[in-house]
Amino acid sequence: GTEGSADGVGDAAQFEYPAALAISPDGSTLSVYADGRLRQVCVAAPPPPPSFAPLVVPPSTFSADMAKTWGDASLPQGMVTFLVGDDEERIEHVSKCNLCARSPVFRTMFGIGMKERDAAEVTVSHTDLASFTALVRYLLTDQFDLGEEEGRAQRALDLRELAQMYQVPRLELLCAQALQESVGPASAVPLLEAAHTMGDGRLLAQCRRYVADHAAEVRASGGVEQLRDLGVAKGLLGDALDQVAELKGAMRALRVAES
């Protein structure tokens, strides 16, 4: 093969004049002492993360949903103003009919016999103005907008919760897709904790692998200081201890080979 000095998987590793060899107890890593340096060869690639079906966002149903507003006498008429959050910030003049066509929860809320059907104002206390505005914008225009890059992950989390609450599955998938794309040094730990809380195995596995593979960057970004969940902290500690145990096993095997 080609001479050089690089760790790697299989024949991607390179070294010059190897002087000592040792294999780890699990047989996955070959340690090579060459040219005064210790190099590692992964005999096999590390185990893949848990397998999940690809995240597929279905085509929009906006046109078909809007078609439902034609000729359905059971749909409510008129507009509603939402009073959002603790400060009751206003989202004004929203079509009840269009909301009902897009969300079964709104269809029930504004259904025949419900007090909200004829109400001019409805209070929404479980969210903030930006998140609820993003929900209404998606329902009325089919536009998925998380705003500026900074804070995008948290907005995706908040909007995903609303999508679940108002039973808008395509919006929920769009948020899940945005969360996957948002995993980075500064966001990996908060998203890991959120995934743990929500029971999102896909996002949990992705964040856990990211932290393991980019530990230095996560620590430099303040990720360790962001830890709040003891269960998540224990899981990350377990991952780190597993990595230390593998390294110690390789070093012991190397010392045996050199003796």
Backbone torsions as a table, in degrees:
resi	resn	phi	psi	omega
1	GLY	NA	-176.2	-178.4
2	THR	-81.3	133.9	177.5
3	GLU	-72.6	149.4	178.3
4	GLY	170.8	-164.4	-179.9
5	SER	-147.9	94.7	-176.9
6	ALA	-158.2	139.3	170.4
7	ASP	-71.1	165.7	177.4
8	GLY	170.1	179.3	177.9
9	VAL	-99.8	125.6	177.8
10	GLY	59.2	-131.9	-175.7
11	ASP	-78.2	6.3	173.4
12	ALA	-76.6	-20.2	177.5
13	ALA	-74.7	148.7	-179.0
14	GLN	-137.2	142.5	174.1
15	PHE	-158.1	160.3	179.8
16	GLU	-114.8	130.9	174.8
17	TYR	48.2	65.8	179.5
18	PRO	-61.1	134.5	-177.8
19	ALA	-104.4	-26.3	-179.1
20	ALA	-151.6	146.9	-179.4
21	LEU	-129.2	147.1	173.3
22	ALA	-153.5	144.6	179.7
23	ILE	-113.6	143.5	-178.0
24	SER	-68.8	157.5	-177.0
25	PRO	-55.6	-33.4	-178.8
26	ASP	-87.5	0.3	176.4
27	GLY	75.9	10.4	-174.9
28	SER	-91.9	-22.0	-173.1
29	THR	-131.3	131.8	175.0
30	LEU	-106.2	122.2	177.5
31	SER	-96.8	131.5	-175.4
32	VAL	-125.3	124.4	175.1
33	TYR	-96.1	115.8	-176.8
34	ALA	-148.3	135.3	175.2
35	ASP	55.0	39.1	178.1
36	GLY	74.6	10.9	-178.9
37	ARG	-129.8	157.0	176.2
38	LEU	-104.2	120.4	179.8
39	ARG	-114.7	156.1	179.1
40	GLN	-121.5	137.4	174.9
41	VAL	-119.2	117.8	174.1
42	CYS	-77.2	109.5	-179.7
43	VAL	-60.4	-36.7	174.2
44	ALA	-133.4	152.4	178.0
45	ALA	-61.5	149.8	178.2
46	PRO	-58.8	153.3	-177.6
47	PRO	-58.1	139.9	-179.0
48	PRO	-71.0	158.5	175.5
49	PRO	-65.8	165.9	178.2
50	PRO	-51.8	141.7	-175.0
51	SER	-87.5	131.8	176.1
52	PHE	-129.2	149.2	175.6
53	ALA	-62.3	145.1	179.4
54	PRO	-55.2	143.3	178.7
55	LEU	-80.4	111.6	-175.7
56	VAL	-116.4	122.2	176.5
57	VAL	-91.5	120.4	-177.7
58	PRO	-69.9	164.5	177.4
59	PRO	-60.8	155.6	179.8
60	SER	-64.7	145.3	174.9
61	THR	-108.8	16.2	-172.4
62	PHE	-57.5	-49.1	-177.8
63	SER	-62.2	-44.0	179.8
64	ALA	-65.5	-37.1	178.9
65	ASP	-66.2	-43.0	180.0
66	MET	-65.5	-30.1	178.4
67	ALA	-64.5	-24.6	179.5
68	LYS	-68.3	-18.7	-178.0
69	THR	-78.6	-5.6	-177.6
70	TRP	-97.9	116.7	173.8
71	GLY	85.6	10.4	179.6
72	ASP	-105.2	101.3	-176.0
73	ALA	-70.5	-15.7	-178.9
74	SER	-78.2	-14.6	-179.5
75	LEU	-73.9	143.9	-179.1
76	PRO	-75.4	155.6	175.3
77	GLN	-106.8	165.8	174.6
78	GLY	92.5	-177.7	-174.2
79	MET	-115.5	160.2	176.1
80	VAL	-133.9	146.8	172.3
81	THR	-111.0	128.1	179.1
82	PHE	-94.8	134.9	174.0
83	LEU	-105.4	109.1	-164.9
84	VAL	-108.3	133.4	172.6
85	GLY	77.1	-176.7	-177.8
86	ASP	-63.2	-30.9	-178.3
87	ASP	-89.7	1.3	179.4
88	GLU	50.6	51.1	176.0
89	GLU	-71.5	147.7	-165.3
90	ARG	-102.0	135.1	164.7
91	ILE	-116.7	110.7	-165.3
92	GLU	-101.7	150.1	168.7
93	HIS	56.8	60.2	177.9
94	VAL	-103.8	135.8	-177.3
95	SER	-70.9	118.7	176.2
96	LYS	-63.7	-40.9	-177.8
97	CYS	-58.9	-46.9	-178.6
98	ASN	-68.3	-37.1	176.6
99	LEU	-61.3	-41.8	-179.0
100	CYS	-64.9	-34.5	-179.6
101	ALA	-69.9	-21.4	-173.7
102	ARG	-105.1	-19.2	-175.9
103	SER	-140.4	123.7	178.2
104	PRO	-64.4	-25.4	178.7
105	VAL	-69.8	-44.1	175.8
106	PHE	-66.2	-33.6	178.3
107	ARG	-60.4	-40.7	177.7
108	THR	-70.9	-43.4	-177.3
109	MET	-59.2	-42.0	-177.6
110	PHE	-100.8	19.1	-178.4
111	GLY	-73.3	169.5	179.6
112	ILE	-61.9	130.1	179.3
113	GLY	93.3	-7.9	179.5
114	MET	-91.0	143.2	-177.0
115	LYS	-65.5	-28.0	-179.4
116	GLU	-70.8	-17.5	-175.5
117	ARG	-56.4	-40.7	-177.8
118	ASP	-106.4	5.2	-177.4
119	ALA	-76.2	140.1	176.9
120	ALA	-83.3	-24.1	-178.7
121	GLU	-135.1	141.8	177.5
122	VAL	-131.2	130.8	-180.0
123	THR	-88.5	132.7	176.6
124	VAL	-123.5	105.0	-170.3
125	SER	-101.5	-4.8	-169.4
126	HIS	-97.9	11.9	-176.1
127	THR	-151.8	-172.2	178.5
128	ASP	-114.2	168.3	-174.0
129	LEU	-63.0	-44.9	-176.4
130	ALA	-62.1	-43.2	-178.0
131	SER	-68.6	-43.7	-178.4
132	PHE	-70.3	-33.5	175.0
133	THR	-62.5	-41.3	178.5
134	ALA	-63.3	-37.7	176.5
135	LEU	-63.7	-49.8	-179.1
136	VAL	-62.5	-41.3	178.9
137	ARG	-60.4	-42.8	179.2
138	TYR	-64.4	-44.5	-177.7
139	LEU	-63.2	-38.1	-174.0
140	LEU	-91.2	-22.0	-175.5
141	THR	-127.9	-10.1	-175.6
142	ASP	70.0	15.2	-178.8
143	GLN	-91.8	124.8	177.2
144	PHE	-100.9	111.3	-172.4
145	ASP	-137.4	115.3	177.5
146	LEU	-99.9	4.4	176.1
147	GLY	78.1	-151.3	-175.7
148	GLU	-64.5	157.6	-177.4
149	GLU	-61.8	-41.5	179.4
150	GLU	-66.2	126.9	-178.7
151	GLY	81.5	8.0	-176.3
152	ARG	-61.7	-40.3	-177.3
153	ALA	-63.3	-44.5	-179.4
154	GLN	-66.1	-38.5	178.1
155	ARG	-64.9	-37.9	177.5
156	ALA	-64.4	-38.5	177.2
157	LEU	-63.7	-46.0	-178.3
158	ASP	-65.5	-41.8	-179.2
159	LEU	-70.2	-34.8	177.2
160	ARG	-62.5	-39.8	178.4
161	GLU	-62.4	-40.7	177.3
162	LEU	-66.9	-39.6	178.7
163	ALA	-60.9	-38.2	176.3
164	GLN	-67.2	-44.0	-176.2
165	MET	-63.7	-39.7	-176.8
166	TYR	-99.2	10.5	173.3
167	GLN	56.0	59.7	177.0
168	VAL	-119.9	82.8	-169.1
169	PRO	-63.4	-35.7	-179.5
170	ARG	-66.7	-40.0	177.1
171	LEU	-63.2	-38.9	177.7
172	GLU	-60.0	-42.0	179.0
173	LEU	-68.4	-37.9	176.6
174	LEU	-61.7	-39.5	177.6
175	CYS	-66.6	-42.5	178.1
176	ALA	-60.7	-40.3	177.7
177	GLN	-63.9	-43.3	178.7
178	ALA	-64.0	-36.4	178.6
179	LEU	-64.6	-42.2	177.6
180	GLN	-59.2	-39.7	-178.6
181	GLU	-76.2	-13.4	-176.0
182	SER	-92.6	-6.6	-176.8
183	VAL	-67.2	122.1	179.9
184	GLY	-156.2	-175.8	-176.3
185	PRO	-54.9	-43.9	-175.9
186	ALA	-81.8	-23.7	-174.0
187	SER	-103.3	-13.1	-171.4
188	ALA	-60.4	-45.1	-176.6
189	VAL	-70.5	-48.6	176.7
190	PRO	-59.0	-39.1	178.6
191	LEU	-69.7	-34.1	176.1
192	LEU	-61.4	-44.9	178.9
193	GLU	-66.4	-40.3	178.4
194	ALA	-63.7	-42.2	179.4
195	ALA	-63.8	-37.9	177.6
196	HIS	-63.0	-43.4	-179.3
197	THR	-66.7	-40.8	-176.8
198	MET	-82.0	-12.3	-175.2
199	GLY	72.7	30.7	-179.6
200	ASP	-90.3	93.6	-176.5
201	GLY	-63.5	-35.2	-179.2
202	ARG	-63.2	-52.5	-178.6
203	LEU	-67.3	-36.5	178.4
204	LEU	-59.7	-48.0	-179.2
205	ALA	-64.0	-40.1	-179.7
206	GLN	-64.2	-45.7	-178.9
207	CYS	-67.5	-39.7	-179.7
208	ARG	-63.2	-43.5	177.8
209	ARG	-66.0	-38.8	-179.8
210	TYR	-62.4	-44.4	179.8
211	VAL	-62.5	-40.8	179.5
212	ALA	-65.4	-39.0	-175.9
213	ASP	-84.1	-19.1	-175.9
214	HIS	-131.2	43.8	-173.6
215	ALA	-58.0	-43.3	-177.1
216	ALA	-63.8	-43.3	-179.7
217	GLU	-66.8	-39.7	178.9
218	VAL	-64.0	-42.8	179.6
219	ARG	-65.6	-41.8	-179.4
220	ALA	-64.3	-29.2	-179.2
221	SER	-82.0	-3.1	-178.8
222	GLY	92.2	15.2	-177.7
223	GLY	-61.6	-37.0	-179.8
224	VAL	-63.3	-41.7	-179.1
225	GLU	-67.8	-20.2	-178.8
226	GLN	-81.4	-10.6	-177.7
227	LEU	-62.7	129.1	178.2
228	ARG	-125.1	-29.2	-173.4
229	ASP	-91.7	119.6	-177.5
230	LEU	-64.0	-36.6	179.3
231	GLY	-62.9	-41.4	177.9
232	VAL	-66.9	-41.7	179.0
233	ALA	-60.0	-41.4	178.3
234	LYS	-63.9	-40.0	179.3
235	GLY	-63.5	-43.7	178.9
236	LEU	-66.6	-37.7	176.7
237	LEU	-63.6	-40.7	177.6
238	GLY	-61.3	-41.0	177.5
239	ASP	-61.4	-43.8	-179.1
240	ALA	-64.8	-41.0	179.4
241	LEU	-65.0	-37.1	176.5
242	ASP	-61.6	-41.0	179.3
243	GLN	-66.7	-39.9	177.8
244	VAL	-64.0	-42.2	180.0
245	ALA	-62.4	-40.5	178.3
246	GLU	-63.8	-41.6	179.9
247	LEU	-65.8	-42.3	178.4
248	LYS	-63.0	-39.4	178.7
249	GLY	-62.3	-41.1	178.6
250	ALA	-66.0	-39.7	179.6
251	MET	-67.0	-39.4	178.1
252	ARG	-63.6	-42.1	179.4
253	ALA	-64.3	-35.7	179.4
254	LEU	-67.9	-41.4	179.7
255	ARG	-63.9	-38.0	177.9
256	VAL	-63.6	-40.7	-179.0
257	ALA	-67.0	-31.8	-178.1
258	GLU	-80.2	-21.9	-175.2
259	SER	-80.3	NA	NA
